[in-house]
Amino acid sequence: MTVYRLPAAELKGEGMTSQRARDRLAVSLKESGIRDTRVIEVIRNLPRHHFIDQALHSRAYENTALPIGHGQTISQPWVVARMTEVLLEHFDSKQGMPKRVLEIGTGSGYQAAVLAALVSELFTVERIEELLRQARRRFRQLGITNLRSKHDDGKLGWPEEAPFDAIILTAAGDTIPTRILDQLTPTGVLVAPVGSASSQTLIRMRGDGEGDFMQEELGPVSFVPLLGGIG
C-alpha cells in the first residue's frame, strides 16, 4: 500500500477530514457494491480533501462530485472506485496488475492518485494547464513517483508512450476516439463514460488479442464532456 508523505497533521486531518471520516467512506463503498478490497483500501488511505479547495473540506468524504474550478469536478468516490475496479477486473492472476495505464483527464488528480497506488506506471493527460499545475503539486506533496503527466489535448491520447495495458477516460464523449483506442494493447482494457450531457453510460472495452474489442455497458453515470484542444 502506498504511504503518502504529507505533513502528519494534514495527512491525518481532523473532524470531517479525519481518518474516521475516510473509514466511513470505505464502509459506504463496500455497502454500495464495491468488491475490490485493494481499491477500497487505497481510497480509505488517500486524503481526498487534499484534492479540493479548503472551503469544501467538510464535504471531502461525502460520496458526491464536487467542483474544482474551470467547469470541472472531482468525481464522486463511488464512481472512482467503480471505474478502477472494473479496469482491474480485466487482469487475471497470471497477468498481474496492469503495468502501463493512460488516464485522459487529470482534473484534480484524485483518480490518478488512486490508480498510481495500484499500477506500475501511470500516464495522465490534462487539457487545462492550471488544473494540471495544481495536480502536479499535489502529486509531489504526496510523494507519488510512478506517474507522468502532460498538458495536451486529451483526445490525442499519448501516442509517444503507447501502447498501454489499460486506458481510462474521466470525461464523456459521444464515442471513443479511434486514435485513443489505437493506443491500447491488443489484450488491453478501456473504461470510459460515453454519451450526451443528458444520458451517459459507463462502458468497458476489452481486446480479444486479434484486433477486436468486446464492449460492455456497466450502468449510468454523469461526467463533464470530453473536449478537444488545450486551455
C-alpha positions in Angstrom: 0.0 0.0 0.0 1.3 3.5 -0.9 2.5 5.5 2.0 1.7 9.2 1.4 4.1 11.8 2.8 2.1 14.9 3.5 2.8 16.6 6.9 1.3 14.4 9.6 -1.3 16.9 10.7 -2.6 17.5 7.1 -2.5 13.8 6.2 -4.3 12.8 9.4 -7.0 15.6 9.1 -9.5 16.4 11.8 -13.2 16.5 12.1 -14.8 16.0 8.7 -11.4 15.2 7.2 -10.2 12.8 9.8 -9.4 9.1 9.3 -12.7 8.3 10.9 -14.5 10.1 8.0 -12.4 8.1 5.5 -13.2 4.9 7.3 -16.9 5.7 7.0 -16.5 6.4 3.3 -14.7 3.0 2.8 -17.6 1.2 4.6 -20.1 3.1 2.4 -18.3 2.0 -0.8 -18.3 -1.6 0.3 -22.0 -1.5 1.2 -22.8 0.1 -2.2 -21.2 -2.8 -4.1 -17.5 -2.1 -4.5 -15.9 -5.5 -4.0 -12.2 -5.0 -4.7 -10.5 -4.6 -1.3 -7.4 -3.1 -2.9 -9.4 -0.2 -4.3 -11.3 0.4 -1.0 -8.0 0.4 1.0 -6.4 3.0 -1.4 -9.4 5.3 -1.1 -9.5 4.8 2.7 -5.9 5.9 2.9 -5.9 8.7 0.3 -6.7 12.2 1.7 -9.4 13.3 -0.7 -9.6 16.7 1.0 -6.1 17.4 -0.4 -7.6 17.5 -3.9 -10.3 20.1 -3.4 -10.5 23.7 -2.2 -10.3 24.2 1.5 -13.8 25.7 1.6 -15.1 22.3 0.6 -13.0 20.2 3.0 -16.1 19.5 5.2 -17.6 17.6 2.2 -14.5 15.8 1.1 -15.6 12.4 2.3 -19.2 12.6 1.1 -20.0 10.3 -1.8 -20.6 13.2 -4.2 -18.9 15.0 -7.0 -17.5 18.5 -6.1 -16.4 21.5 -8.2 -12.7 22.1 -8.8 -13.0 25.2 -11.0 -12.8 25.7 -14.8 -16.2 23.9 -15.1 -14.7 20.6 -13.9 -15.4 18.3 -11.0 -13.8 15.7 -8.8 -15.8 12.6 -9.3 -17.7 11.0 -6.5 -15.7 8.4 -4.7 -18.0 5.5 -5.7 -17.5 6.3 -9.4 -13.7 6.5 -8.9 -13.8 3.2 -7.1 -16.1 1.5 -9.7 -14.1 2.7 -12.7 -10.8 1.5 -11.0 -12.4 -1.8 -10.0 -13.8 -2.7 -13.5 -10.4 -1.8 -15.1 -8.5 -4.1 -12.7 -11.1 -6.9 -13.2 -9.8 -7.5 -16.7 -6.4 -8.6 -15.4 -6.3 -12.2 -14.0 -3.7 -13.6 -11.6 -1.4 -14.7 -14.4 -1.3 -11.3 -16.0 -0.9 -9.5 -12.7 -1.8 -5.8 -12.3 -1.6 -3.6 -15.5 1.9 -2.1 -15.9 1.2 0.9 -18.1 -2.0 2.8 -17.8 -3.2 6.0 -19.5 -5.7 8.4 -17.9 -7.4 11.0 -20.1 -8.4 14.0 -18.0 -6.2 14.5 -14.9 -8.6 17.1 -13.3 -7.9 17.4 -9.6 -5.5 14.4 -9.8 -7.6 12.2 -7.4 -8.4 9.4 -9.9 -4.8 9.4 -11.0 -3.6 9.1 -7.4 -5.8 6.1 -6.8 -4.6 4.4 -9.9 -0.9 5.2 -9.2 -1.2 3.3 -6.0 -2.3 0.2 -7.8 -0.3 0.1 -11.2 3.3 0.2 -12.1 3.3 3.3 -14.3 0.6 5.9 -14.8 0.5 8.5 -17.6 -2.1 11.2 -17.3 -3.1 14.0 -19.8 -5.0 17.2 -19.0 -6.0 19.9 -21.4 -6.4 22.7 -18.8 -3.0 23.9 -17.8 -4.0 25.4 -14.4 -5.7 22.2 -13.3 -2.6 20.2 -14.3 -0.3 22.6 -12.4 -2.3 22.1 -9.2 -2.5 18.3 -9.7 1.3 18.1 -10.2 1.8 20.0 -6.9 -0.4 17.5 -5.1 1.4 14.5 -6.6 4.7 15.9 -5.4 3.4 16.6 -1.9 2.0 13.1 -1.7 5.3 11.6 -2.9 3.8 9.8 -5.9 6.7 8.9 -8.2 5.4 6.4 -10.7 3.3 9.0 -12.6 4.0 11.2 -15.6 1.7 14.0 -16.7 1.3 16.0 -19.9 -0.5 19.2 -20.8 -2.2 18.4 -24.1 -5.4 17.6 -26.0 -6.8 14.5 -24.3 -8.4 13.3 -27.5 -5.0 12.7 -28.8 -4.0 10.3 -26.0 -0.2 9.9 -25.5 0.9 8.2 -28.7 4.6 8.6 -27.9 4.2 6.3 -24.9 1.8 3.8 -26.4 0.8 1.0 -26.2 -1.0 0.9 -22.8 -2.3 -2.1 -21.0 -5.3 0.0 -19.9 -6.9 3.4 -20.6 -9.4 5.3 -18.5 -11.3 8.4 -19.6 -12.7 10.8 -17.0 -14.9 12.8 -19.4 -17.7 11.7 -21.7 -17.7 11.8 -25.5 -20.3 10.6 -27.9 -17.9 7.9 -29.0 -14.4 6.7 -28.0 -11.8 8.5 -30.3 -10.2 5.9 -32.6 -6.8 7.4 -32.0 -7.1 6.6 -28.3 -8.4 3.1 -28.8 -5.4 2.5 -31.2 -3.1 3.2 -28.3 -4.4 0.1 -26.4 -2.6 -3.2 -26.5 -4.5 -6.0 -28.3 -5.5 -7.6 -25.0 -5.9 -4.3 -23.1 -9.0 -2.7 -21.5 -10.5 0.7 -21.8 -13.0 2.2 -19.3 -14.9 5.4 -20.2 -18.3 7.2 -19.9 -20.0 7.6 -23.3 -23.0 9.7 -24.2 -24.5 13.1 -24.2 -24.9 15.5 -21.3 -28.3 14.1 -20.5 -27.6 10.4 -20.9 -24.3 8.7 -20.3 -23.3 5.1 -19.8 -20.1 3.7 -18.3 -18.6 1.2 -20.8 -15.7 -1.2 -20.7 -14.0 -2.4 -23.9 -11.7 -5.4 -23.8 -9.4 -6.6 -26.5 -9.5 -10.2 -27.7 -5.9 -10.2 -28.8 -6.8 -10.3 -32.5 -7.8 -6.7 -33.1 -11.4 -6.8 -32.0 -12.9 -5.3 -28.8 -15.8 -6.5 -26.8 -17.9 -3.7 -25.3 -19.9 -3.9 -22.1 -22.3 -1.4 -20.6 -21.9 -1.0 -16.9 -24.6 1.4 -15.9 -25.5 5.1 -16.0 -23.0 7.8 -15.0 -22.6 11.6 -15.2 -19.4 13.2 -16.3 -18.2 16.5 -17.8 -17.9 16.5 -21.6 -14.7 15.3 -23.4 -13.4 18.4 -25.1 -10.6 18.8 -27.6 -7.8 21.4 -27.7 -5.9 22.9 -24.8 -6.6 25.7 -22.3 
